[in-house]
Amino acid sequence: MSKSALTITVKLFAAYQEAFGMPELVLELPEGTTVKAVCDRLIAERPELAKWREITRFGINLIFVEPDTLLHNGDEVVLIPPVSGG
C-alpha cells in the first residue's frame, strides 16, 4: 500500500446493507477522499442505491459529519439512509 492510500471501514445500514448483503466493507481509497465520495462509489457499484444519494447522512467514528469531510486512515464510516417506519 502506498503512502497516499488510506484504508477505511464502512458500516452498512438499511438499504446499503441489503444491497451489498453484508454489514460492512473495507475499502482502500486515495488520500483526500471525502465521505461523500465513498457514498458515490458504493452507488456506482449498486445503482439501485441512487435514490438514497441526496438523503443519506454521513458519520465518521460515531460523529455525524458533512459530505465534504475528508477521510483519514483507519476511519470508520457510516452511511445512514432514512429509516422507514414511525
C-alpha positions as CSV (number, residue, x, y, z in Angstrom):
1,M,0.0,0.0,0.0
2,S,1.4,3.4,-0.9
3,K,1.7,6.3,1.4
4,S,-1.1,8.1,-0.4
5,A,-3.7,5.4,0.2
6,L,-5.9,5.0,3.3
7,T,-7.9,2.1,4.5
8,I,-11.4,2.7,6.0
9,T,-14.2,0.5,7.2
10,V,-17.7,1.3,6.0
11,K,-20.6,0.2,8.2
12,L,-23.7,-0.5,6.1
13,F,-27.2,0.0,7.3
14,A,-30.7,-0.5,5.9
15,A,-30.8,-0.2,2.1
16,Y,-27.0,-0.2,1.8
17,Q,-26.7,-3.4,3.8
18,E,-29.4,-5.0,1.8
19,A,-27.7,-4.0,-1.5
20,F,-24.3,-5.4,-0.5
21,G,-25.6,-8.3,1.5
22,M,-23.1,-7.7,4.4
23,P,-22.8,-5.4,7.4
24,E,-19.5,-3.7,6.5
25,L,-16.9,-3.2,3.8
26,V,-13.2,-2.4,4.0
27,L,-12.1,0.0,1.2
28,E,-8.7,1.3,0.2
29,L,-9.0,4.9,-1.1
30,P,-6.7,7.7,-2.2
31,E,-5.7,10.3,0.3
32,G,-8.0,13.3,0.1
33,T,-11.2,11.2,-0.4
34,T,-14.4,12.7,1.1
35,V,-17.1,10.8,2.9
36,K,-19.5,11.7,0.1
37,A,-17.1,10.1,-2.4
38,V,-17.4,6.8,-0.5
39,C,-21.2,7.0,-0.9
40,D,-20.8,7.8,-4.6
41,R,-18.5,4.8,-5.1
42,L,-21.0,2.4,-3.4
43,I,-23.8,3.8,-5.6
44,A,-21.7,3.3,-8.7
45,E,-21.3,-0.4,-7.7
46,R,-25.0,-0.7,-6.7
47,P,-27.0,1.7,-8.9
48,E,-30.3,0.8,-7.1
49,L,-29.0,2.9,-4.2
50,A,-29.0,6.1,-6.3
51,K,-32.4,7.1,-4.8
52,W,-30.8,7.4,-1.4
53,R,-27.8,9.7,-2.6
54,E,-29.3,13.0,-1.6
55,I,-30.8,12.0,1.7
56,T,-28.1,9.8,3.2
57,R,-26.4,11.1,6.3
58,F,-22.7,10.5,7.0
59,G,-20.8,9.7,10.1
60,I,-17.1,9.2,10.8
61,N,-16.1,7.5,14.0
62,L,-19.6,7.8,15.5
63,I,-19.9,11.6,14.8
64,F,-22.2,13.0,12.1
65,V,-20.3,14.9,9.5
66,E,-20.8,17.0,6.4
67,P,-20.5,15.3,3.0
68,D,-17.2,17.1,2.2
69,T,-15.4,15.9,5.3
70,L,-12.0,14.3,4.4
71,L,-11.3,10.8,5.5
72,H,-8.2,9.6,7.4
73,N,-6.6,6.2,7.5
74,G,-8.4,3.9,9.9
75,D,-11.7,5.9,9.9
76,E,-14.9,4.0,10.4
77,V,-17.6,5.5,8.1
78,V,-21.3,5.0,8.4
79,L,-23.8,5.8,5.7
80,I,-27.3,6.2,7.1
81,P,-30.2,6.3,4.8
82,P,-33.6,7.3,6.2
83,V,-35.2,4.5,8.1
84,S,-38.8,3.7,7.3
85,G,-41.4,3.3,10.0
86,G,-42.8,5.6,12.6
